[in-house]
């Protein structure tokens, strides 16, 4: 093994160290429930990897003193692809500044100054779509970008800056290790992401199980006394002549109704599984829910945009009442998110063997951290809310063998995308 390969393998170990630290960061965050640890803090780890790669390049015996050959492009490319253009921009500036600080304005810096922006053009374009690619395509894309980065470094150095003192064998070793390293690191990072996703789901499932047992055990016992209390309150209100006392009784009745709604949500969550499956045209159910929610939408200055076509029929299996409750909860959340009015758009489309329902609002939007916590017990983005409605909706979708994904742009819009298996 040549010294070039050994030096580059040391770079590779630095990148593995950063990857290990990222995994530890998330494991501690979820295990200890440290919510103030923001996802943006992981920018420290690609910066750390880039720093070590630049500080420990290939030995100067094989490359000129004014040129640094290392694997800095691996954390740069992966950080940009998975962290988006904001992190990519930070890493881009950091590489240029650190390279200038370490080596000065030499031929190596000029090579970076020319090659890095060229590589960043396709990189920044792809990052918008990268996380929507399949696992196979993500690995292929990251590896191809590594190939482009290696070729750019070699071509710019040889043909633009006329760095001819580096042997071709060194360039070949560099390219092979750069591309192989990118391939391996991408697979490792995908494995870490998959494990973290499983951990999140397990923690959420544990919380939901606790709430489900609690709901099943106490909701019936609490609702019955509330119903009796409300009845006696109504009798008192009818006989009361004094306006002030009558208003107080009315407030008490309203609060009892609110408590009953919360308990009903608990009961629905504890019994989200369909009691009797039936074949439903999901477009008809959305049309029905649209009529129910129109008065609330009008009160909030929201227009509901849904075109019902009787000729288009997408059938799903489930319990009609619970599917309607699920849609009502999501419609209500979307309407209340548009405090200054807006448009609630509902789209239905067939995709393969599934039907996709998109519920899009033009409200305040959510951060990625808020999206990740949706469906957790007692988590809500509203000033007055329990989070039970969303939790119930997600549970109903799960029992209908469906999936839900949420995308949002803070301050602009939010889209709840529901996917149900089609029933012929």
C-alpha positions in Angstrom: 0.0 0.0 0.0 1.4 3.4 -1.1 1.7 6.4 1.2 -0.9 8.2 -0.9 -3.5 5.5 -0.2 -2.5 5.5 3.5 -2.9 9.3 3.8 -6.3 9.2 2.0 -7.5 6.3 4.2 -6.7 8.5 7.2 -8.9 11.2 5.7 -11.6 8.5 5.3 -11.3 7.6 9.0 -11.9 11.3 9.9 -15.1 11.2 7.9 -16.2 8.0 9.6 -15.5 9.6 13.0 -17.8 12.5 12.0 -20.5 10.1 10.9 -20.2 8.2 14.2 -20.6 11.5 16.1 -23.7 12.4 14.1 -25.2 9.0 15.1 -24.4 9.6 18.8 -25.9 13.1 18.5 -29.2 11.7 17.4 -29.2 8.7 19.8 -28.6 11.0 22.8 -31.2 13.5 21.6 -33.9 10.9 21.3 -33.0 8.7 24.3 -32.7 11.7 26.6 -35.4 13.7 24.9 -33.2 16.8 24.6 -35.6 19.0 22.5 -33.3 22.0 22.5 -30.8 20.1 20.4 -31.8 21.3 17.0 -31.1 19.4 13.8 -29.1 22.3 12.4 -26.4 21.6 15.0 -25.3 18.6 12.9 -23.6 21.1 10.6 -20.7 20.9 13.1 -19.9 17.4 12.0 -19.2 17.9 8.2 -17.3 21.0 9.2 -15.2 18.9 11.5 -14.6 16.3 8.8 -13.6 18.9 6.2 -11.2 20.6 8.8 -9.4 17.3 9.5 -9.2 16.4 5.8 -7.6 19.8 5.0 -5.2 19.6 7.9 -4.0 16.1 7.0 -3.7 15.9 3.2 -1.6 13.5 1.1 2.1 13.6 2.0 4.0 16.4 0.3 6.5 13.9 -1.2 3.9 12.9 -3.8 2.3 16.3 -4.5 3.7 19.9 -4.6 3.9 21.8 -1.3 1.4 24.4 -2.7 -1.2 21.7 -3.5 -3.4 19.8 -1.1 -5.0 16.5 -2.1 -7.6 15.2 0.3 -11.2 13.9 0.6 -12.9 17.1 1.6 -15.4 16.7 -1.2 -17.1 13.7 0.5 -18.5 15.6 3.6 -19.2 18.7 1.3 -21.3 16.7 -1.2 -23.1 14.6 1.5 -23.7 17.6 3.8 -25.2 19.6 0.9 -27.4 16.7 -0.4 -28.8 15.8 3.0 -28.7 19.2 4.7 -29.9 21.3 1.7 -28.6 24.4 0.1 -28.2 26.4 3.4 -25.8 23.9 4.8 -24.1 23.5 1.4 -23.6 27.3 1.2 -22.0 27.3 4.7 -19.7 24.4 3.8 -18.8 26.0 0.4 -17.6 29.2 2.1 -15.9 27.3 4.9 -13.8 25.2 2.5 -12.6 28.3 0.6 -11.8 30.3 3.8 -10.0 27.4 5.5 -8.1 26.5 2.4 -7.0 30.1 2.0 -6.0 30.3 5.7 -4.0 27.0 5.6 -2.2 27.3 2.3 -2.6 30.9 1.2 -3.3 32.0 -2.3 -1.4 29.2 -4.0 -2.1 26.9 -7.0 -4.1 24.5 -4.7 -6.4 27.3 -3.6 -6.9 28.4 -7.3 -7.8 24.8 -8.2 -10.4 24.7 -5.4 -11.7 28.2 -6.4 -12.3 27.0 -10.0 -13.4 23.4 -9.4 -15.7 23.8 -6.4 -18.2 26.3 -7.9 -18.5 24.1 -11.0 -19.2 21.1 -8.9 -21.7 23.1 -6.8 -23.9 24.0 -9.8 -25.4 20.4 -10.3 -25.0 19.7 -6.6 -27.2 22.6 -5.5 -29.8 21.9 -8.2 -30.1 18.2 -7.2 -30.3 18.8 -3.4 -34.0 20.1 -3.8 -35.1 16.6 -5.1 -32.5 14.3 -3.6 -34.4 13.1 -0.5 -37.3 12.2 -2.7 -35.2 9.8 -4.7 -35.2 6.0 -3.9 -32.3 4.6 -1.8 -30.7 3.2 -4.9 -30.9 6.5 -6.8 -29.5 8.4 -3.8 -26.4 6.2 -3.7 -26.0 6.5 -7.5 -26.3 10.3 -7.5 -23.9 10.9 -4.6 -21.3 8.5 -6.2 -21.7 10.2 -9.6 -21.1 13.6 -8.1 -18.0 12.2 -6.5 -16.8 11.1 -9.9 -17.5 14.6 -11.3 -15.6 16.2 -8.4 -12.6 14.0 -8.8 -12.4 14.6 -12.6 -12.8 18.3 -12.1 -10.0 18.4 -9.6 -7.7 16.5 -12.0 -8.7 18.3 -15.2 -8.5 21.8 -13.7 -5.1 21.1 -12.1 -3.5 19.6 -15.2 -5.1 21.5 -18.1 -5.9 24.9 -16.5 -3.3 25.4 -13.8 -0.6 23.1 -15.5 0.2 21.1 -12.4 2.1 18.3 -14.1 4.3 17.2 -11.2 1.6 14.9 -9.7 2.0 11.4 -11.3 -1.1 9.9 -13.0 -0.9 6.9 -10.7 -1.5 9.3 -7.7 -4.5 10.8 -9.5 -5.9 7.3 -10.1 -5.5 6.3 -6.5 -7.1 9.6 -5.4 -10.1 9.1 -7.8 -10.7 5.5 -6.7 -10.6 6.2 -3.0 -12.7 9.4 -3.4 -15.5 7.6 -5.3 -15.3 4.4 -3.2 -15.3 6.5 0.0 -18.4 8.4 -1.2 -20.2 5.1 -2.0 -19.4 3.5 1.4 -20.2 6.7 3.4 -23.5 7.1 1.6 -24.5 3.6 2.4 -23.5 4.0 6.1 -25.4 7.2 6.4 -28.5 5.7 4.9 -28.2 2.8 7.4 -27.9 5.3 10.2 -31.0 7.3 8.9 -33.0 4.1 8.7 -32.1 3.1 12.3 -32.9 6.6 13.6 -36.3 6.4 11.8 -37.0 3.1 13.5 -36.1 4.6 16.9 -38.4 7.5 16.3 -41.3 5.2 15.4 -40.7 3.0 18.4 -40.7 5.9 20.8 -43.8 7.3 19.2 -45.5 3.9 19.3 -44.7 3.6 23.0 -46.3 7.0 23.8 -49.4 6.1 21.8 -49.8 2.8 23.5 -49.7 4.5 26.9 -52.3 7.0 25.8 -54.4 4.3 24.3 -54.5 2.3 27.6 -55.3 5.5 29.5 -58.1 6.5 27.2 -59.7 3.0 27.2 -59.5 2.8 31.0 -60.9 6.2 32.1 -62.8 7.9 29.3 -66.1 6.0 29.8 -66.1 6.6 33.5 -65.4 10.4 33.1 -67.9 11.0 30.3 -70.9 9.7 32.2 -70.7 12.1 35.1 -70.1 15.0 32.6 -73.2 14.1 30.7 -75.2 14.1 34.0 -73.7 17.4 35.1 -74.5 19.0 31.8 -78.1 18.0 32.1 -78.5 19.5 35.6 -76.7 22.7 34.3 -79.3 23.1 31.5 -82.1 22.7 34.0 -80.6 25.4 36.2 -80.2 27.7 33.2 -83.8 27.4 32.2 -85.0 28.3 35.7 -82.5 31.1 36.3 -83.8 34.6 35.9 -80.7 36.7 36.7 -78.7 37.4 33.5 -75.3 37.3 35.1 -75.8 33.9 36.7 -77.4 32.6 33.5 -74.2 33.7 31.6 -72.0 31.9 34.1 -74.1 28.7 33.7 -73.8 29.0 29.9 -70.0 29.3 30.2 -69.9 26.2 32.4 -72.0 24.2 29.9 -69.7 25.2 27.1 -66.6 24.1 29.1 -68.4 20.7 29.8 -69.0 20.3 26.1 -65.3 21.1 25.4 -64.3 18.4 28.0 -66.7 16.0 26.4 -65.1 16.6 22.9 -61.6 15.8 24.3 -62.9 12.6 25.9 -64.6 11.6 22.7 -61.3 12.1 20.9 -59.6 9.8 23.5 -62.3 7.2 23.0 -62.0 7.4 19.2 -58.2 7.1 19.5 -58.5 4.0 21.8 -60.9 2.5 19.2 -59.4 3.7 15.9 -59.5 0.2 14.3 -62.5 -0.1 12.0 -65.4 -2.0 13.6 -66.9 -2.9 10.2 -65.1 -2.4 6.9 -67.0 -1.1 4.0 -66.2 -0.1 0.4 -66.2 3.7 0.1 -65.7 6.2 -2.8 -63.2 8.5 -1.1 -64.2 11.4 -3.4 -67.7 11.2 -2.1 -66.5 11.2 1.5 -64.3 14.3 0.8 -67.3 16.0 -0.9 -69.4 15.3 2.2 -66.8 16.6 4.6 -66.3 19.7 2.5 -70.0 20.6 3.0 -69.6 20.0 6.8 -66.6 22.2 7.1 -67.7 25.1 4.7 -69.4 27.1 7.5 -66.2 27.0 9.6 -64.1 27.9 6.5 -66.4 30.9 5.8 -66.1 32.1 9.4 -62.3 32.1 9.0 -62.3 33.7 5.5 -61.0 30.4 3.9 -62.1 29.1 0.5 -62.2 25.4 0.0 -61.1 24.3 -3.5 -62.3 20.8 -4.3 -63.8 19.7 -7.6 -66.1 16.7 -7.1 -66.5 14.5 -10.2 -69.1 11.9 -9.9 -67.6 10.0 -12.9 -64.2 9.5 -11.1 -64.5 6.9 -8.4 -61.6 5.8 -6.1 -62.7 3.1 -3.7 -61.0 2.4 -0.4 -61.8 0.0 2.5 -62.5 1.4 6.0 -65.2 2.6 8.3 -67.1 5.6 6.9 -67.6 7.4 10.2 -64.0 7.2 11.2 -62.7 8.3 7.8 -64.9 11.3 7.9 -63.7 12.1 11.4 -60.1 11.8 10.2 -60.8 14.3 7.3 -62.7 16.7 9.5 -59.8 16.9 11.9 -57.3 17.6 9.2 -59.6 20.1 7.4 -60.2 21.9 10.8 -56.4 22.1 11.5 -55.7 23.5 8.1 -58.5 26.1 8.3 -57.4 27.2 11.8 -53.8 27.5 10.5 -54.9 30.3 8.1 -55.6 33.0 10.6 -55.8 35.7 7.9 -57.8 33.7 5.5 -56.6 31.7 2.5 -57.4 28.7 0.3 -57.7 25.1 1.4 -57.0 22.9 -1.7 -57.9 19.3 -1.8 -56.7 17.0 -4.6 -57.4 13.4 -5.3 -55.4 11.3 -7.7 -54.5 7.7 -8.5 -50.9 6.6 -8.3 -50.2 3.0 -9.0 -52.3 0.8 -6.8 -53.1 3.7 -4.4 -55.2 6.8 -4.1 -53.4 10.0 -3.0 -55.3 12.7 -1.2 -53.5 16.0 -0.8 -54.8 18.6 1.7 -53.0 21.9 1.1 -53.4 25.1 3.1 -51.8 28.5 2.7 -51.3 29.0 6.4 -48.4 29.7 8.7 -46.5 26.5 7.8 -44.3 24.4 10.1 -40.7 23.7 10.8 -39.2 20.2 10.1 -39.0 19.6 13.8 -42.7 20.3 14.3 -43.5 18.0 11.3 -41.5 15.2 12.9 -43.5 15.5 16.2 -46.9 15.5 14.5 -49.1 12.7 15.9 -47.4 12.6 19.2 -49.6 12.8 22.3 -50.3 16.4 23.5 -48.1 18.0 20.8 -49.9 20.8 19.0 -48.8 23.9 17.1 -52.0 25.8 18.1 -52.2 28.1 21.2 -55.3 26.2 22.4 -55.2 22.6 21.5 -54.4 19.1 22.7 -53.0 17.5 19.6 -55.5 14.7 20.0 -57.2 15.4 16.6 -54.1 14.8 14.6 -53.2 11.8 16.7 -56.6 10.3 16.1 -56.4 11.0 12.4 -53.0 9.4 12.0 -54.2 6.4 13.9 -57.3 6.0 11.7 -55.1 6.2 8.6 -52.8 3.6 10.0 -55.6 1.2 10.6 -56.9 1.7 7.1 -53.4 0.5 5.9 -52.7 4.0 4.7 -49.7 6.3 5.0 -49.4 10.0 5.7 -46.6 12.4 4.8 -46.3 16.1 5.6 -44.4 18.8 3.8 -44.4 22.4 4.7 -42.8 25.8 3.9 -42.7 28.0 7.0 -44.9 31.0 6.5 -46.3 29.8 3.2 -48.1 26.4 3.0 -48.5 23.0 4.4 -49.5 19.8 2.5 -50.8 16.6 4.2 -50.6 13.8 1.7 -52.7 10.7 2.5 -52.1 7.5 0.7 -54.7 4.6 0.8 -54.6 1.3 -1.0 -57.2 1.1 -3.8 -60.0 -1.3 -3.6 -61.3 -2.6 -6.9 
